[in-house]
Structures are given as structure tokens and as C-alpha cells.
Amino acid sequence: MKKSKSVSKRIRVTKTGKVIRRPMGLGHSRSNKSSTQMGRKKLNRTLAVSPF
């Protein structure tokens, strides 16, 4: 079965098995976003932890 290329570009698996994604809204148009909003978006989000 093929991997989904769109998903593989958006998420990654760390060495410990966590699935990490980047928050949305960081590509462009940052000038109309508040600094608190941008500060919250700096952190990567954990989707799942692998049981292995």
C-alpha cells in the first residue's frame, strides 16, 4: 500500500515514536495575526504516541 504523500509532508514520527504536526496558519499572512496567537502556534503539536 502506498503512503499518502500529503500526510507524509505534514506529519513526522520522532525517535521516541511520537507523531508530530506543525500548527496551521504559519505559511504566510502573519502580519494580521496577534503576537499571542503566533506564540501559541510556535509549538509543535503531538498527535499520538506509538506503543512500540
Distance bins in CASP14 RR format, pairs under 12 A and 6 or more apart:
PFRMAT RR
TARGET T0000
AUTHOR 0000-0000-0000
RMODE 2
METHOD distances of the structure
MODEL  1
2 8 0 0 0 0 0 1 0 0 0 0 0
3 9 0 0 0 0 0 1 0 0 0 0 0
3 11 0 0 0 0 0 1 0 0 0 0 0
3 13 0 0 0 0 0 1 0 0 0 0 0
4 10 0 0 0 0 1 0 0 0 0 0 0
4 11 0 0 0 0 1 0 0 0 0 0 0
5 11 0 0 0 0 0 1 0 0 0 0 0
7 13 0 0 0 0 0 1 0 0 0 0 0
7 19 0 0 0 0 0 1 0 0 0 0 0
7 21 0 0 0 0 1 0 0 0 0 0 0
7 47 0 0 0 0 0 1 0 0 0 0 0
8 19 0 0 0 0 0 1 0 0 0 0 0
8 21 0 0 0 0 0 1 0 0 0 0 0
9 21 0 0 0 0 0 1 0 0 0 0 0
9 22 0 0 0 0 0 1 0 0 0 0 0
10 19 0 0 0 0 0 1 0 0 0 0 0
10 20 0 0 0 0 1 0 0 0 0 0 0
10 21 1 0 1 0 0 0 0 0 0 0 0
10 22 1 0 0 1 0 0 0 0 0 0 0
10 23 0 0 0 0 0 1 0 0 0 0 0
10 24 0 0 0 0 1 0 0 0 0 0 0
10 44 0 0 0 0 0 1 0 0 0 0 0
10 45 0 0 0 0 0 1 0 0 0 0 0
10 47 0 0 0 0 0 1 0 0 0 0 0
11 17 0 0 0 0 0 1 0 0 0 0 0
11 18 0 0 0 0 0 1 0 0 0 0 0
11 19 1 0 1 0 0 0 0 0 0 0 0
11 20 1 0 0 1 0 0 0 0 0 0 0
11 21 1 0 1 0 0 0 0 0 0 0 0
11 22 0 0 0 0 1 0 0 0 0 0 0
11 44 0 0 0 0 1 0 0 0 0 0 0
11 45 0 0 0 0 1 0 0 0 0 0 0
11 46 0 0 0 0 0 1 0 0 0 0 0
11 47 1 0 0 1 0 0 0 0 0 0 0
11 48 0 0 0 0 1 0 0 0 0 0 0
12 18 0 0 0 0 1 0 0 0 0 0 0
12 19 1 0 0 1 0 0 0 0 0 0 0
12 20 1 0 1 0 0 0 0 0 0 0 0
12 21 0 0 0 0 1 0 0 0 0 0 0
12 22 0 0 0 0 1 0 0 0 0 0 0
12 44 0 0 0 0 1 0 0 0 0 0 0
12 45 0 0 0 0 0 1 0 0 0 0 0
12 46 0 0 0 0 0 1 0 0 0 0 0
12 47 0 0 0 0 0 1 0 0 0 0 0
13 19 1 0 1 0 0 0 0 0 0 0 0
13 20 1 0 0 1 0 0 0 0 0 0 0
13 21 0 0 0 0 0 1 0 0 0 0 0
13 46 0 0 0 0 0 1 0 0 0 0 0
13 47 0 0 0 0 1 0 0 0 0 0 0
13 48 0 0 0 0 1 0 0 0 0 0 0
13 49 0 0 0 0 0 1 0 0 0 0 0
13 50 1 0 0 1 0 0 0 0 0 0 0
13 52 0 0 0 0 0 1 0 0 0 0 0
14 20 1 0 0 1 0 0 0 0 0 0 0
14 21 0 0 0 0 0 1 0 0 0 0 0
14 44 0 0 0 0 1 0 0 0 0 0 0
14 46 0 0 0 0 1 0 0 0 0 0 0
14 47 0 0 0 0 0 1 0 0 0 0 0
14 48 0 0 0 0 0 1 0 0 0 0 0
14 49 0 0 0 0 1 0 0 0 0 0 0
14 50 0 0 0 0 1 0 0 0 0 0 0
15 50 0 0 0 0 0 1 0 0 0 0 0
15 52 0 0 0 0 0 1 0 0 0 0 0
16 46 0 0 0 0 0 1 0 0 0 0 0
16 48 0 0 0 0 0 1 0 0 0 0 0
16 49 0 0 0 0 1 0 0 0 0 0 0
16 50 0 0 0 0 1 0 0 0 0 0 0
16 51 0 0 0 0 0 1 0 0 0 0 0
16 52 0 0 0 0 1 0 0 0 0 0 0
17 46 0 0 0 0 1 0 0 0 0 0 0
17 47 0 0 0 0 0 1 0 0 0 0 0
17 48 0 0 0 0 1 0 0 0 0 0 0
17 49 1 0 0 1 0 0 0 0 0 0 0
17 50 1 0 1 0 0 0 0 0 0 0 0
17 51 0 0 0 0 1 0 0 0 0 0 0
17 52 1 0 0 1 0 0 0 0 0 0 0
18 44 0 0 0 0 1 0 0 0 0 0 0
18 45 0 0 0 0 0 1 0 0 0 0 0
18 46 1 0 1 0 0 0 0 0 0 0 0
18 47 0 0 0 0 1 0 0 0 0 0 0
18 48 1 0 0 1 0 0 0 0 0 0 0
18 49 1 0 1 0 0 0 0 0 0 0 0
18 50 1 0 0 1 0 0 0 0 0 0 0
18 51 0 0 0 0 0 1 0 0 0 0 0
18 52 0 0 0 0 0 1 0 0 0 0 0
19 44 0 0 0 0 0 1 0 0 0 0 0
19 45 0 0 0 0 1 0 0 0 0 0 0
19 46 1 0 0 1 0 0 0 0 0 0 0
19 47 1 0 1 0 0 0 0 0 0 0 0
19 48 1 0 1 0 0 0 0 0 0 0 0
19 49 1 0 0 1 0 0 0 0 0 0 0
19 50 1 0 0 1 0 0 0 0 0 0 0
19 51 0 0 0 0 0 1 0 0 0 0 0
20 43 0 0 0 0 0 1 0 0 0 0 0
20 44 1 0 1 0 0 0 0 0 0 0 0
20 45 1 0 0 1 0 0 0 0 0 0 0
20 46 1 0 0 1 0 0 0 0 0 0 0
20 47 1 0 0 1 0 0 0 0 0 0 0
20 48 0 0 0 0 1 0 0 0 0 0 0
20 49 0 0 0 0 0 1 0 0 0 0 0
20 50 0 0 0 0 0 1 0 0 0 0 0
21 41 0 0 0 0 0 1 0 0 0 0 0
21 43 0 0 0 0 0 1 0 0 0 0 0
21 44 1 0 0 1 0 0 0 0 0 0 0
21 45 1 0 1 0 0 0 0 0 0 0 0
21 46 0 0 0 0 1 0 0 0 0 0 0
21 47 1 0 1 0 0 0 0 0 0 0 0
21 48 0 0 0 0 0 1 0 0 0 0 0
22 41 0 0 0 0 1 0 0 0 0 0 0
22 42 0 0 0 0 1 0 0 0 0 0 0
22 43 0 0 0 0 1 0 0 0 0 0 0
22 44 1 0 0 1 0 0 0 0 0 0 0
22 45 1 0 0 1 0 0 0 0 0 0 0
22 46 0 0 0 0 0 1 0 0 0 0 0
22 47 0 0 0 0 0 1 0 0 0 0 0
23 33 0 0 0 0 0 1 0 0 0 0 0
23 37 0 0 0 0 0 1 0 0 0 0 0
23 38 0 0 0 0 1 0 0 0 0 0 0
23 39 0 0 0 0 1 0 0 0 0 0 0
23 40 1 0 0 1 0 0 0 0 0 0 0
23 41 1 0 1 0 0 0 0 0 0 0 0
23 42 0 0 0 0 1 0 0 0 0 0 0
23 43 1 0 0 1 0 0 0 0 0 0 0
23 44 1 0 0 1 0 0 0 0 0 0 0
23 45 1 0 0 1 0 0 0 0 0 0 0
23 46 0 0 0 0 0 1 0 0 0 0 0
23 47 0 0 0 0 0 1 0 0 0 0 0
24 33 0 0 0 0 0 1 0 0 0 0 0
24 37 0 0 0 0 0 1 0 0 0 0 0
24 40 0 0 0 0 0 1 0 0 0 0 0
24 41 0 0 0 0 1 0 0 0 0 0 0
24 45 0 0 0 0 1 0 0 0 0 0 0
25 32 0 0 0 0 0 1 0 0 0 0 0
25 33 1 0 0 1 0 0 0 0 0 0 0
25 37 0 0 0 0 1 0 0 0 0 0 0
25 38 0 0 0 0 1 0 0 0 0 0 0
25 39 0 0 0 0 0 1 0 0 0 0 0
25 40 0 0 0 0 0 1 0 0 0 0 0
25 41 1 0 0 1 0 0 0 0 0 0 0
25 42 0 0 0 0 0 1 0 0 0 0 0
26 33 0 0 0 0 1 0 0 0 0 0 0
26 37 0 0 0 0 0 1 0 0 0 0 0
26 38 0 0 0 0 1 0 0 0 0 0 0
26 39 0 0 0 0 0 1 0 0 0 0 0
26 40 0 0 0 0 0 1 0 0 0 0 0
26 41 1 0 1 0 0 0 0 0 0 0 0
26 42 0 0 0 0 1 0 0 0 0 0 0
26 43 0 0 0 0 0 1 0 0 0 0 0
26 44 0 0 0 0 0 1 0 0 0 0 0
26 45 0 0 0 0 0 1 0 0 0 0 0
27 33 0 0 0 0 0 1 0 0 0 0 0
27 38 0 0 0 0 0 1 0 0 0 0 0
27 41 0 0 0 0 0 1 0 0 0 0 0
29 37 0 0 0 0 0 1 0 0 0 0 0
29 38 0 0 0 0 0 1 0 0 0 0 0
30 37 0 0 0 0 1 0 0 0 0 0 0
30 38 1 0 0 1 0 0 0 0 0 0 0
30 39 0 0 0 0 0 1 0 0 0 0 0
30 41 0 0 0 0 1 0 0 0 0 0 0
30 42 0 0 0 0 0 1 0 0 0 0 0
31 37 0 0 0 0 0 1 0 0 0 0 0
31 38 0 0 0 0 0 1 0 0 0 0 0
32 38 0 0 0 0 0 1 0 0 0 0 0
33 39 0 0 0 0 1 0 0 0 0 0 0
33 40 0 0 0 0 0 1 0 0 0 0 0
33 41 0 0 0 0 1 0 0 0 0 0 0
33 42 0 0 0 0 0 1 0 0 0 0 0
34 40 0 0 0 0 1 0 0 0 0 0 0
34 41 0 0 0 0 0 1 0 0 0 0 0
35 41 0 0 0 0 0 1 0 0 0 0 0
35 42 0 0 0 0 0 1 0 0 0 0 0
36 42 0 0 0 0 0 1 0 0 0 0 0
END
